[in-house]
Amino acid sequence: MPIILPIELHELVIDELAYSFLALKNCSQVCKAWLHRCRLHLFRTLLSQNRFRSLLHSSKSPCIPISNALIPTYSTDLISFPFKQLQFLHICWDADNWGGITALEKMLQQIECLRHLVIEGRWRFRVKEDILSSVAVNAPHLKTLCLSKLQWFPNSLPSSLVEEILGHWNNRFLEKGVSPVQLDRFCITESSTKNCLIDLIKVVLRSPCLDLRSLRYLAMPASSLLRALDDERFRTLGWQVTHLAISFDTHTPVLRLNTNSLPNLSHLQLHVRGDRILHRFLSWNIPESHAASAASTPPLVHMHINFEDHSGPVLNNKEMPAMSYTGSLVHASNADPALHEFIVHHGAGIDVSMYFRGREPDTQRDCIQKLFPQTVLTGQLDWMNPKSLEWWFDYR
């Protein structure tokens, strides 16, 4: 009968055994003695590195079920995957050292109850390999799919050939008679290629492998969302969406939220690079009257704004006054009135939070108060770390 460890020893044991797989194999009695909460803390994310092989090639099993794993794809050795009860899997794809779609399929086949899958990076392109089909066939219970900075086709591939390949992929999947994966959450971020938007429309939204009609959580670039909502083929994409995360750049067309395309939207997260983009978005989403607001505006209850500045200075100096950042972050005289009006039109039911990338936590609230004095007076604006937004993964 294992003895329950004193609470004072919990942190010490966690620090001693964290990510030590040789120790994990021999700590069954200790693990049984831990409180359930402490075990979750230690095994919340299992970072699999080269020493992962010591556990792979062992005849012993881990002493408790592992529910989360981050897999950098250094080697096809990881195909022999020992964790059958994974619910969350994050794959960092390295096209040069990974065994392609076959390796992914073999890994997914060994996981019994995968619910959340994140694939980051890009794979070596093969005409016969369709990653969405592989996911649908081998992870039928998936609820969340996040595709980060992926590229389906080389930029030099003619569009006519792309269409031919897509037709072959889709027909081959339909011939299998497999039901599409019905997703609850879907996230896609831009790659560095010029064909990112085209890939999203042609490959993802048109794929018979994914059923996106019941999506409640959606994250994608604003330009991609705008084009998708304007396409009659995808008019139902946002009908069930309650949580939306969108990213803007300087060339993003104006995106207007309305009840025709997003009737149930309640939580909105924005990634903007500066004052001008935020002001333009707010201006286009402020109805001319309260009557128009009630008729055409989604029932927002929370909007979170992430300010990201890639061209200005590194914002990590606590001693610099907050107003010295107005040139690179946001001008109070511009976005502040627009945000204030946006909140007034939505009434007391909406709360707005902000986060300035690169600022220390203890200076975030001070920055908001100095840059958004008019909006702060509403009592509906405060700062929030985006990591506390549990309704969506930190996909950036």
Beta strands, then each sheet from edge to edge (+ up, - down):
strand 1: 46-47
strand 2: 68-72
strand 3: 88-93
strand 4: 116-121
strand 5: 144-148
strand 6: 181-182
strand 7: 185-189
strand 8: 210-211
strand 9: 217-221
strand 10: 243-247
strand 11: 267-272
strand 12: 302-307
strand 13: 351-356
strand 14: 381-383
sheet 1: 1+ 2+ 3+ 4+ 5+ 7+ 9+ 10+ 11+ 12+ 13+ 14+
sheet 2: 6+ 8+
end
